């Protein structure tokens, strides 16, 4: 009987740790999704025909400062260049 109780307690501890790990992963995923939504909204805004170049420059500069990892990961310098080339 004692072995069974120890086994149940061990299982409960393992499950609690796994729940905590998955909760942490879910929080990280939610934060990443929020960041990506903000980056997407800024890039989408810069793609508008009526957005002046100075505003685009400010938006991409802010993205570079605020989201450096996403800036490189999603190759946002190329997106910025494409926007400028469309204006020429």
GROMACS elastic network, one bead per residue, 0.5 to 0.9 nm:
[ bonds ]
;  ai    aj funct       b0    kb
    1     4     6  0.51500   500
    1     5     6  0.64188   500
    1     6     6  0.87703   500
    2     5     6  0.51575   500
    2     6     6  0.62415   500
    2     7     6  0.85949   500
    3     6     6  0.51103   500
    3     7     6  0.61216   500
    3     8     6  0.86584   500
    4     7     6  0.50272   500
    4     8     6  0.62226   500
    4     9     6  0.86375   500
    5     8     6  0.50699   500
    5     9     6  0.61381   500
    5    10     6  0.85075   500
    6     9     6  0.50636   500
    6    10     6  0.60328   500
    6    11     6  0.85133   500
    7    10     6  0.50470   500
    7    11     6  0.61236   500
    7    12     6  0.85742   500
    8    11     6  0.50663   500
    8    12     6  0.61506   500
    8    13     6  0.86797   500
    9    13     6  0.62127   500
    9    14     6  0.86264   500
   10    13     6  0.51315   500
   10    14     6  0.62017   500
   10    15     6  0.85847   500
   11    14     6  0.50905   500
   11    15     6  0.60718   500
   11    16     6  0.85115   500
   12    15     6  0.51152   500
   12    16     6  0.60713   500
   12    17     6  0.86368   500
   13    16     6  0.50995   500
   13    17     6  0.62351   500
   13    18     6  0.86054   500
   14    17     6  0.52023   500
   14    18     6  0.61676   500
   14    19     6  0.85969   500
   15    18     6  0.50239   500
   15    19     6  0.60488   500
   15    20     6  0.85565   500
   16    19     6  0.50884   500
   16    20     6  0.62281   500
   16    21     6  0.86674   500
   17    20     6  0.50671   500
   17    21     6  0.61765   500
   17    22     6  0.86282   500
   18    21     6  0.50079   500
   18    22     6  0.61175   500
   18    23     6  0.84662   500
   19    22     6  0.51298   500
   19    23     6  0.60084   500
   19    24     6  0.85662   500
   20    23     6  0.50368   500
   20    24     6  0.62158   500
   20    25     6  0.86677   500
   21    24     6  0.51542   500
   21    25     6  0.62949   500
   21    26     6  0.86830   500
   22    26     6  0.60662   500
   22    27     6  0.85571   500
   23    26     6  0.50445   500
   23    27     6  0.62075   500
   23    28     6  0.86667   500
   24    27     6  0.51120   500
   24    28     6  0.62354   500
   24    29     6  0.86128   500
   25    28     6  0.50851   500
   25    29     6  0.61099   500
   25    30     6  0.85725   500
   26    29     6  0.50423   500
   26    30     6  0.61116   500
   26    31     6  0.86193   500
   27    30     6  0.50933   500
   27    31     6  0.62308   500
   27    32     6  0.86337   500
   28    31     6  0.51252   500
   28    32     6  0.61581   500
   28    33     6  0.85829   500
   29    32     6  0.50241   500
   29    33     6  0.60688   500
   29    34     6  0.85649   500
   30    33     6  0.50615   500
   30    34     6  0.61908   500
   30    35     6  0.86647   500
   31    34     6  0.50879   500
   31    35     6  0.62273   500
   31    36     6  0.86091   500
   32    35     6  0.50933   500
   32    36     6  0.61046   500
   32    37     6  0.85489   500
   33    36     6  0.50690   500
   33    37     6  0.60976   500
   33    38     6  0.86776   500
   34    37     6  0.50810   500
   34    38     6  0.63387   500
   34    39     6  0.87106   500
   35    38     6  0.51867   500
   35    39     6  0.62150   500
   35    40     6  0.85434   500
   35    67     6  0.76614   500
   35    70     6  0.83779   500
   36    39     6  0.50246   500
   36    40     6  0.59489   500
   36    41     6  0.84624   500
   36    70     6  0.77065   500
   37    40     6  0.50872   500
   37    41     6  0.60934   500
   37    42     6  0.86652   500
   38    41     6  0.51172   500
   38    42     6  0.62795   500
   38    43     6  0.86993   500
   39    42     6  0.52294   500
   39    43     6  0.62232   500
   39    44     6  0.84870   500
   39    63     6  0.69193   500
   39    67     6  0.78582   500
   39    70     6  0.79189   500
   39    71     6  0.85216   500
   40    43     6  0.51763   500
   40    44     6  0.59199   500
   40    45     6  0.84566   500
   41    44     6  0.50419   500
   41    45     6  0.60633   500
   41    46     6  0.86486   500
   42    45     6  0.50720   500
   42    46     6  0.62570   500
   42    47     6  0.87472   500
   42    59     6  0.67538   500
   42    60     6  0.80147   500
   42    63     6  0.79173   500
   43    46     6  0.50893   500
   43    47     6  0.63605   500
   43    56     6  0.88260   500
   43    59     6  0.81064   500
   43    60     6  0.79216   500
   43    76     6  0.83996   500
   43    79     6  0.79556   500
   43    80     6  0.84769   500
   44    47     6  0.52182   500
   44    48     6  0.71508   500
   45    48     6  0.56819   500
   45    51     6  0.77142   500
   45    56     6  0.85880   500
   45    59     6  0.89678   500
   46    49     6  0.81772   500
   46    50     6  0.88795   500
   46    51     6  0.62096   500
   46    52     6  0.86382   500
   46    53     6  0.88134   500
   46    55     6  0.78743   500
   46    56     6  0.55192   500
   46    59     6  0.74462   500
   46    60     6  0.84762   500
   46    80     6  0.84437   500
   46    83     6  0.75754   500
   47    50     6  0.86843   500
   47    51     6  0.75041   500
   47    56     6  0.86035   500
   47    83     6  0.66394   500
   48    51     6  0.56296   500
   49    52     6  0.82755   500
   49    87     6  0.88193   500
   51    54     6  0.83674   500
   51    55     6  0.65138   500
   51    56     6  0.67685   500
   52    55     6  0.54117   500
   52    56     6  0.64547   500
   52    57     6  0.88161   500
   53    57     6  0.60707   500
   53    58     6  0.85431   500
   53    83     6  0.86695   500
   53    84     6  0.73240   500
   53    87     6  0.84586   500
   54    57     6  0.50798   500
   54    58     6  0.61966   500
   54    59     6  0.86063   500
   55    58     6  0.50449   500
   55    59     6  0.60884   500
   55    60     6  0.86524   500
   56    59     6  0.50191   500
   56    60     6  0.61538   500
   56    61     6  0.84012   500
   56    80     6  0.77718   500
   56    83     6  0.82910   500
   56    84     6  0.87185   500
   57    60     6  0.53234   500
   57    61     6  0.59871   500
   57    62     6  0.84718   500
   57    80     6  0.79346   500
   58    61     6  0.50955   500
   58    62     6  0.60574   500
   58    63     6  0.85740   500
   59    62     6  0.51296   500
   59    63     6  0.61847   500
   59    64     6  0.86536   500
   60    64     6  0.61127   500
   60    65     6  0.86420   500
   60    71     6  0.87500   500
   60    76     6  0.77749   500
   60    77     6  0.80013   500
   60    80     6  0.68760   500
   61    64     6  0.50697   500
   61    65     6  0.63298   500
   61    66     6  0.85798   500
   62    65     6  0.51266   500
   62    66     6  0.58828   500
   62    67     6  0.81061   500
   63    66     6  0.51279   500
   63    67     6  0.54071   500
   63    68     6  0.71856   500
   63    70     6  0.84603   500
   63    71     6  0.67094   500
   63    76     6  0.86506   500
   64    67     6  0.55591   500
   64    68     6  0.50112   500
   64    69     6  0.83556   500
   64    70     6  0.82185   500
   64    71     6  0.55887   500
   64    72     6  0.83752   500
   64    76     6  0.83655   500
   64    77     6  0.89017   500
   65    68     6  0.58289   500
   65    71     6  0.86831   500
   66    69     6  0.89957   500
   66    71     6  0.88822   500
   67    70     6  0.54232   500
   67    71     6  0.59356   500
   67    72     6  0.88101   500
   68    72     6  0.64666   500
   68    73     6  0.85693   500
   69    72     6  0.54953   500
   69    73     6  0.59965   500
   69    74     6  0.85399   500
   70    74     6  0.57108   500
   70    75     6  0.79319   500
   70    76     6  0.79973   500
   71    74     6  0.57776   500
   71    75     6  0.59999   500
   71    76     6  0.51796   500
   71    77     6  0.73841   500
   72    76     6  0.65154   500
   72    77     6  0.77973   500
   73    76     6  0.79356   500
   74    77     6  0.87167   500
   74    78     6  0.89768   500
   74    79     6  0.89132   500
   75    78     6  0.56952   500
   75    79     6  0.69385   500
   76    80     6  0.61629   500
   76    81     6  0.85316   500
   77    80     6  0.50421   500
   77    81     6  0.61689   500
   77    82     6  0.85847   500
   78    81     6  0.50076   500
   78    82     6  0.60997   500
   78    83     6  0.86423   500
   79    82     6  0.50312   500
   79    83     6  0.63027   500
   79    84     6  0.87986   500
   80    83     6  0.51480   500
   80    84     6  0.64288   500
   80    85     6  0.87118   500
   81    84     6  0.51337   500
   81    85     6  0.61075   500
   81    86     6  0.86189   500
   82    85     6  0.50612   500
   82    86     6  0.62215   500
   82    87     6  0.88883   500
   83    86     6  0.52426   500
   83    87     6  0.67991   500
   84    87     6  0.52690   500
   84    88     6  0.68630   500
   85    88     6  0.53135   500
